[in-house]
């Protein structure tokens, strides 16, 4: 069992140096120390690639894709047989705020969540874990549907189904992260 040591609602694993300095009294042993996490807020994107050679290439290769902080954002399953990705995935939002860039659909919510991580993490992690469980429960059906479509309607129809699944999955995560964004703003509208 791992016990979380974060007791303050404002402490989080991604604090900037100036935030850490505010929590450490001058001239004393630091109470809060900077630790380099694997999941960092400056991450642009992250992937986990699965290669399963016992399946047809279009569904044997699967990319779990996420943008922004890997510790906060949901992973989107995209099959190798997909022929496109959502338009917002094609837009870079790393140099400025862009509402049409996928990264900001997640980043703005993730940043707000981190401001009161002790309280907001339960909500964010619940939904991040929900989408992971959703994918694991749906993907066997998607793979079966793909193989059926190849036989009944051809490769193009099967590829379109894979493409649409990734777009629909991403769209569902966008909506949930937008809802949390509104929730976190409403909960903190009087300040942190």
C-alpha positions in Angstrom: 0.0 0.0 0.0 1.3 3.4 -1.0 0.4 6.3 1.3 0.1 9.7 -0.4 2.0 12.3 1.6 0.4 15.3 -0.1 -1.7 16.8 2.7 -2.2 20.4 1.5 -4.9 20.9 -1.1 -2.4 23.1 -3.0 0.6 20.7 -3.1 1.0 18.7 -6.2 3.7 16.6 -7.9 4.2 19.3 -10.6 5.0 22.4 -8.5 7.2 25.0 -10.1 10.4 26.2 -8.2 8.7 29.4 -7.0 5.7 27.5 -5.6 8.1 25.2 -3.7 10.0 28.2 -2.3 6.8 29.6 -0.9 6.3 26.5 1.2 9.8 26.3 2.6 10.7 28.6 5.5 14.0 30.5 5.1 17.0 29.1 6.9 15.4 25.8 7.7 15.6 22.3 6.3 13.3 22.3 3.2 9.8 20.8 3.9 9.1 20.5 0.2 11.7 19.2 -2.2 11.7 19.2 -6.0 11.5 15.7 -7.5 11.8 15.0 -11.2 8.7 13.0 -12.1 8.2 10.9 -15.1 4.9 12.6 -15.8 5.7 16.3 -16.2 3.4 19.2 -17.0 5.6 20.4 -19.9 5.1 17.2 -21.8 3.6 17.8 -25.2 2.5 14.2 -25.9 3.1 10.6 -24.8 2.5 7.3 -26.4 2.4 3.6 -25.6 2.7 1.4 -28.6 1.4 -2.1 -28.7 2.4 -4.5 -31.5 0.5 -7.8 -31.5 1.6 -10.0 -34.4 -1.1 -12.5 -34.0 -3.7 -10.0 -35.3 -4.0 -8.3 -38.7 -1.7 -5.3 -38.9 -4.6 -2.8 -38.8 -5.7 -3.9 -35.4 -2.5 -5.6 -34.2 -0.8 -2.2 -33.9 -2.4 0.1 -31.4 -1.1 3.5 -30.1 -2.3 4.8 -26.8 -1.9 8.5 -27.4 -2.2 11.4 -25.0 -1.4 15.1 -25.0 -0.2 17.2 -22.0 0.7 15.7 -18.7 0.8 11.9 -18.7 -0.2 11.8 -15.1 -3.4 13.6 -15.8 -4.6 13.2 -19.4 -6.6 10.3 -20.8 -5.0 7.9 -23.3 -6.8 7.7 -26.6 -6.6 4.3 -28.4 -5.7 4.7 -32.1 -5.3 1.7 -34.3 -2.7 1.4 -37.1 -5.6 0.9 -39.5 -7.1 4.3 -38.8 -6.7 6.6 -41.8 -6.9 9.9 -39.9 -6.9 11.5 -36.5 -9.2 14.2 -35.1 -8.4 17.6 -36.7 -7.5 19.1 -33.3 -4.7 16.5 -33.0 -3.0 18.0 -36.0 -2.8 21.5 -34.5 0.2 22.5 -32.3 -0.7 24.3 -29.2 2.7 24.2 -27.5 3.7 27.8 -28.2 0.4 29.6 -27.5 -3.1 29.0 -26.3 -5.3 27.6 -29.1 -8.8 26.4 -28.4 -8.7 24.4 -31.6 -5.6 22.4 -30.5 -6.3 19.1 -28.6 -3.6 19.8 -26.1 -5.5 22.8 -24.6 -8.7 20.7 -24.2 -6.7 18.8 -21.6 -4.1 21.3 -20.5 -6.4 24.0 -19.2 -8.2 21.4 -17.0 -5.1 19.7 -15.9 -3.5 23.1 -14.8 -6.6 24.0 -12.8 -6.7 20.6 -11.2 -3.1 20.9 -10.1 -3.7 24.2 -8.3 -5.8 22.3 -5.7 -4.5 18.9 -6.4 -5.3 17.6 -2.9 -9.0 18.1 -3.7 -9.2 17.9 -7.5 -7.2 14.8 -8.1 -10.0 12.5 -7.0 -12.2 13.9 -9.7 -9.6 14.0 -12.4 -8.2 10.5 -11.7 -11.7 9.1 -11.6 -12.4 10.2 -15.1 -9.0 9.4 -16.4 -9.4 5.9 -15.0 -12.9 5.7 -16.4 -11.7 6.2 -20.0 -8.9 3.6 -19.5 -11.5 1.1 -18.3 -13.9 2.1 -21.1 -11.2 1.4 -23.7 -10.2 -2.0 -22.2 -13.9 -3.0 -22.2 -14.6 -1.8 -25.8 -11.5 -2.7 -27.7 -12.2 -6.4 -28.0 -15.5 -5.6 -29.6 -13.9 -3.0 -31.9 -11.3 -5.7 -33.0 -14.1 -8.2 -33.7 -16.1 -5.6 -35.6 -13.1 -4.8 -37.7 -12.6 -8.4 -38.7 -16.3 -8.8 -39.5 -16.3 -5.6 -41.6 -13.3 -6.6 -43.6 -15.1 -9.8 -44.6 -18.5 -8.2 -45.3 -17.8 -4.6 -46.5 -14.0 -4.5 -47.2 -10.9 -2.9 -45.8 -12.0 0.7 -46.5 -15.2 0.3 -44.4 -13.2 -1.4 -41.6 -10.6 1.4 -41.6 -13.3 4.0 -41.5 -14.8 2.3 -38.4 -11.4 2.4 -36.7 -10.9 6.1 -37.6 -14.3 7.0 -36.3 -13.8 5.0 -33.1 -10.6 7.0 -32.3 -12.4 10.3 -33.1 -15.4 9.4 -31.0 -13.3 8.3 -28.0 -11.3 11.5 -28.2 -14.5 13.5 -28.4 -15.9 11.9 -25.3 -12.7 12.8 -23.4 -12.8 16.4 -24.7 -16.4 16.7 -23.3 -15.4 15.3 -19.9 -12.3 17.5 -19.6 -14.4 20.5 -20.6 -16.9 19.6 -17.9 -14.1 19.4 -15.3 -12.7 22.7 -16.5 -16.0 24.4 -15.7 -16.3 22.5 -12.4 -12.8 23.5 -11.3 -13.4 27.2 -12.3 -16.7 27.2 -10.4 -15.2 25.7 -7.3 -12.3 28.2 -7.3 -14.0 31.4 -8.6 -13.3 33.2 -5.4 -9.6 32.4 -5.5 -7.4 29.6 -4.4 
